[in-house]
């Protein structure tokens, strides 16, 4: 049985949960992080010395880092993982670059927007940081808006892939009513793509609930 550790309201935990739903793999999730604690216990630190989430345990494999976990789940299934992770080298690398871009570029750009608007009391919000984050996020999402400009339904074309899952989780933090502030740029192609993601059961189960 696949064991996944992490609280259900974590964006980085959504990623492997959504992958598991797409792959139809049985799993058990255990709450960990923030109000649930666990992450500072010796047992958890043995699994993940960073004390962060998510972490995975499966058949002797122990992993941390959400995108690595997602890749593992796809490779565990084998083949192209129901289309999520193409076998051909160029196509797989194209998916991988979006996962790396999420970590290196998108996440740092949007962090202040999410934390201020969702996890900070209104009277303590740093609105200057929020405005800067909106501008930086806008630059990131402009790249994806252009990517979708040829009419493709998903980031890599006709097929829904791991890139859609990983970026879709962060798009939830952009399009969600919890974070909307005046002056946020509009991205019609991105919005249409996000609506398509919202039709998928894995999104509805784990990503759609209110941000907290």
N, C-alpha and C positions, 0 to 999 in steps of 0.2 A: 504494500500500500504506500502510495506517495504521501508523505507528511510535509505540510507547508505551514510555516510559523509566521504569523503576522496578523495585525488587526485588520478588520474588514474595511476600515475607512482610509487605508493607506493607498495612495496612487501606485506606489511601487509593488504593493501586494496585489492590486487589481490585475496587473499585467499577467503574472503566471496563473492567477485564478481564471482569467478569461481564456488563456491558452488551454488550460485543462478542460474547460467547458467545450471549446471548439474541437478538441481532440477526443472528447468522450472518455477521458481517463478517470477512474475512481481516485478519490483523494480524501484526506482528512486535514482540515485546517484547524490550527490551534491559535487562539488569541495570544498576542505578544506585542509589547511596545506601549508607550504612553501610559494610560490609566490601567492597563493590564499588567504592567510590570514584566516579569519573566526575563527580560533581556540582560539583566545584570546578575542573574544567578550563575553559579559555576557551571551548571549543566548546559545552559544556553551559550555561555561564553566558550565552552569547549566546541560547540557547533559553529558559532560565529564570534570570533574574537573581537569584532567591531562592536558587538552589542546592538546591532541594527536589524532591521527587517527589510525584506523577507529572508528566510532561510529554508532550505529544503533538505530532507533526508529520504533516501530511496535506495533500497537494495545495496547498502554499503556506501552509496554516494552521498556526500555532504557538501552542499553548495550554499554560497551567499552571493549577492549581487543579482538584482531582479532580471536584467537582460540575459545574464549568463544562465540563470535558471530557465528562462523562456527558451533559449537555444537548446539547452539540455533536453527539455521536455519534447521538443520537436525532433531532435536527433534520436531520442529514446524510441519514439514511435517508428522512425525510419522513413525511407523514401523522401517524399517532399512534405511529409507531415500534413496530409490533406490539403496541400497547397500553401500552407503557412510558411514553409521554409524551402524554397526551390533547391533541387539537387545540382543543377548546372552552376558552375563556379561563378560566372558573371552575374547571374540572376540572384544567387545567394549573397554575393558581395554587395549587390545593390540594396538588398534588404538590410544587410548589416550596417551599411553606412548611415541609414536613418536611425538605427538603434544607438549608434555611436553619437550621432548628431543630437539626439535627445539628451544624452548625458553631458556632452561637452558644451552645447549651445542653448538648447531650448530650456532645460531645467534651470540653469543659472539666471536666465532672462526672466522667467516667470515666478520665481520663488517668492519675491517680495509681494507680488500681487496676491498670491494665494494666502500667504501667512497673515498679511495685514487684513484682508477682507474676510477671511474665514476663521482664523484662529486667534485674532486679536480683538479685544473689546473695542467698540466703535470710538470711544473717547481716547484710546491709546494708539490709534492707527497713525502711521507715518504716511500721510497722503503724498508727500513729495516722492517718497520711495515708490508708492503705488503708481504715480504718473510716469516715473522713469521706467518701471516695469512694464507698463502698458506700451510705452514706446518701443522698448526692447523686444517685447513679445511680438508686437506688430511687425517688426523687421523679420522675425523668425517665420511668422505665419505667412508673410508675403512670399517667402520661398516656396512654401507648400501650395499656396494659392496658384503660383505660376506652374508648379508641377502638375496640378490638376487642370491646367488651362486647355489641354487638348481634348477634353471631354472624357478622359478616363474615369471610371467609377472609383478606383482605388489607387493608392500611391504607386503601386508597381504595374498598373494597367487594369486588365480585366479581372485579375485574381486578387482576392483578399489575402493578405499576408501578415506576417508578424509585424511588419512596419506599421500597418494600420492599427493593430492592437496597441502597440507601444505609444504611438503618437496620439491615438484616439483617447487613451487614458488622460493625456495631458490636455487634449482639446476639451475634454470635459471640464477642466479647470479654467478654460477660457470662455466657453459658451454657457457655463452654468449661471443661473440667475444669482447665485450667491456672490459672484465676483464682478458683476456688471457695474461699471462706473462710467460717468459721462466721458465722451471723447474716444471710446474704444473704436478702432477702425472696423469696418465691415468687410467680410470676405465671403462673397456669395458661393463660390465654388467649394470653399472649405466648409461652409455651413451645410451645403448639400451632401458632401461626403460624410460629415458628422451625422447627419440625419440617417444616412444609409447604415452607419455603424449602429445607430440606436435601434435598428430593427433586429439585431442579432441577440439571441437569448443570453449569451455570456455577458454582453454589455448590460442588458436589462437586469440581470441578476446581481452583478457586482459593481458596475460603474455608474449606473443611473441614479442610485439613491442619493439623497441630499449630502452635500459636502459638509464634513465636520472636522 
